[in-house]
Structure formats: C-alpha cells, structure tokens
Amino acid sequence: MKTRAASLVLLVGAVAAVNPAAQAIDRNDWDTISNVGALTLMGTALVVPTAKGDWEGLGQAALSVGSAGALAEVLKQTFPERRPDNSDNKSFPSGHSALSFASATTLHRRYGWQAGLPAYAVATLVGIGRERSNEHHWYDVVAGAALGTASGWLFTDAFNDKVRLVPWADSKGGGVIVAMTW
C-alpha cells in the first residue's frame, strides 16, 4: 500500500511538471504550493520521530533542517543575487528547497524509502513551485536542494529500533541508559 501511494505521488508530481494545465497555474498559486509543501515536509520530519518516541531522530531532524536553513541564510547574505521578480537580493540559494530536501532526506535516511520517496516528490514540487512562482532561478533551486540533501545525509542515521538511548537526570546527576533487544 505504501508503494502504491508513493507511486501515485510521483505520478502526480511528474504530470504537474509537464502538463500544460499545471504550467498555466498562477505564480501566486505556485508560491502557495511551495510554502505549504515546505511547511508540511518540515512538520513531518519533526512529528514522525516524535510520534514514534524516536528522540534521537527528532534531534537529527532538527539539526538537519536547522543547519540547512541557517546555511542557506548565510549564503544569501554572502552571495546576494536578485530574484527573478526583482523583490530583493536573496535569491541564492532557495531556502524553501534547502529545508524541503533536508526534511525529505532525513525522512529517507531515518525511515527508509517508503517515507523518503513521497517526501522527495513533495520536495521536488516545492522546488518547481519556487521557480514557477518567479521567486528563484532554476540554479537557486538546485543549489538549495543539494544543500538540504547534504545536510540530511550528514546529520541523519538510519533508525534502529533494536537499540534505544534514554537520557535521564536527577538532583545528583544524569546519564544515558542504553537498552538493546535481539
């Protein structure tokens, strides 16, 4: 069932990328699509580990997404580039793409391709939306996607439910309990 849903998301994304009707979508609609997609992916990357009680995964997701966003901001200040809509000089790289691909890569690395495939499809749609909304050049989106993907790979490990790390603290100190099942 998960494979079928992932295939459907990819098919919809591919149709949206080449379909003339999808290309006729207003730039404000593309902006909305990219904003909603980016927020949804970031939320998913943080909510899924929380729901699973995977606190290590939550920390990795926060580090991955946070570092991608921070580095994108530093690059925007370091390499000012005019946006295609001439609104400001913060076009390079696409922060939405960096955050989306960091989220997608974190989901993929932590929980496998079943989570990663639909997440990458949404992240790709976010990137397309940023370019189509005239907020970014195509190379801004590619740079943001590369930045986010690298951040996700750097900071995220595969989930292992056989080993649990449980932090603890009391008035006399703290530590980490390691619990293993086999």
ABEGO torsion letter per residue (X at the ends): XAAAAAAAAAAAAAAAAABAAAAABBAAAAAAAAAAAAAAAAAAAAAAAAAAGBAAAAAAAAAAAAAAAAAAAAAAAABBBBBAAGABAAAOBBAAAAAAAAAAAAAAAAAEAAAAAAAAAAAAAAAAAAAAAGABBAAAAAAAAAAAAAAAAAABBBBBAABBBBBBBBAAEBEBBBBBBX
